[in-house]
Amino acid sequence: MIQVGQWVGVWPTIGLVVLTGVTGAALARREGLRAIWKVRGELAQGRLPGSALFDGFAILLGGALLLTPGILTDVVGFSFLLPPTRKILLGRIRKSLETRLKSGAIRITHLGGFPGAGGVPWDGFREGGSESPNGSGEIVIEAEETQGS
């Protein structure tokens, strides 16, 4: 930002920061509302909203990056907010996660508390979880960095 300010001047740099902030906020709001409606639609049809939640997380990340000062963070933030580039980025992230899950670099251990898990029928979430060994109904996600990852 300082170098940009030296190249183009203080006022254009401030204008750029304000412009990216306003544009980013409007785009994040629009895309965030779209993701919420997608989640609601999938839930209404009885489906788990996996991709819609993934989109929502990317939009949240993009908005946070736009709040962080800097040109690189703005470029990455807008990439997560614009649907075409978000789709490409999320595809790469999803593929990387799937590869890491298959290789064992990421392990997910379920200790109970979800419908149908371990023979536990769905009767709504209860305080303190359900039939987990320690009564917490927690999920443990472990990730280990492997060589070459």
N, C-alpha and C positions, 0 to 999 in steps of 0.2 A: 504494500500500500504506500509505503514511504517513497519507493522508487517511482511508482505510478504518479504520485503527487509531484515528484521532482520533474518528471517528463512532461506532464500535461498541466500541472498547476494545482493549487489547493482546491479552488472552487469546483473545477470539473471532477476532481477526485471525490469530494464531498457529495456532489450531485450523483456520481456513479454509485456511491454507497447507499444514498437515499433511494435511488431508482431501483437498485437490486433488492433493497429491503421491502419497498412497497410492492413491486412486481412479485417477489417471492412470497410475500404474505398472502397476496390475492390468489396466486397459483396454488399455494399450500392449502388455503381454505377451500378452494374449488375442488381440488383433487381429494382432499380429506373428506369432504362431504360425499363425493362420489364413492369413495371407498366404504364409508359408513352405510350408504344405501346398498352397495353390493353385498356387504356383510348381512344386512337386514334381509335382503332378498334371498340369499342362500339359506339363512336360518329359517325363513318363512317356508321354504321349500323342503325343509328337513335335512339339508345338507350341511356338512361342516364347512365353514368359510375359510379354508386354508389359504388359498391364493389371495383372497380379498384381505385377509389379515396381514399377509406378507406385503401386499401393496400398501396397506395402512402404515406398517412399520417403515417401509421405504420412504413414504411421504413425510412421516415424522422425522426421520433421519435427514431428509433433504431440507426440511424447514429449519432444523437445528443447525445444519451446516451453513445455511444462509444467514443465520444470526451471528455466526462466527466471522470476524473480520478477515478478509483476504480474498484474492481473486481466485485462487485454486479451490478454496472451500465453496465459493459461489458457483464455480463451474460444476463441481461435483454435486452440490446441492440442487442446482437446476436440473442436472442429469437425473436425479432421483424424483424430481417433480414432474418432468415431462413424460407423458405416457410411452412414447416410442423408445426413448433411451432407458426409462425405468424398466421396461420389459426386457431389454437386452441385458441390463445389469442384474436384474433379478434372476434371469435365466442362468447367467454365469455363477451367481451366488448359490442358487439351488443345485446346480451341477456339482459345484465344489463341496457343498454340504453332503450331497448324496455319495460322492466319492469318499469323503472322510468317514461317513457312517459305515459304508461297505468295507472299508479298510480297517475299521476298528479304532480309528483315531478319536472318534466321538462315540461314547456309549451312553445309552439312556436306560436308567434303571427305574422301574415303576414299583413303588411300595404300597400301592392301594389307593383307594379314595375316588376311583372313577367308575362310571357305570359299566357293569359287565366284566370288570377286571377281577380276575381271581374268583369268579363266581359271585361277585357282589352285585346284587340287582340294583337297578336305578330307582332310588326313592328320593332323589334330591340331594344336594350337598348338606352335610350335617356339620355342626360345630366340631372342630377337632378332627375332621376326616372320617374315615371309616375303618375297615378291617385291616389296617396296615400294622406291621409288627410293633411299631412304637406308638400307634394311635394318632399319628400326625397326618396321614394321608398325603405325604410329600412325594415329590418326584425328584430324583437325583440325576443331574446331567453332568457327566464327567467328560472332559476333553483333554486329550494328551497330545502334545505336539510330537509328530513323528519326523524322522529324517526324511528330507525330500519333499516335505509339505510346505 
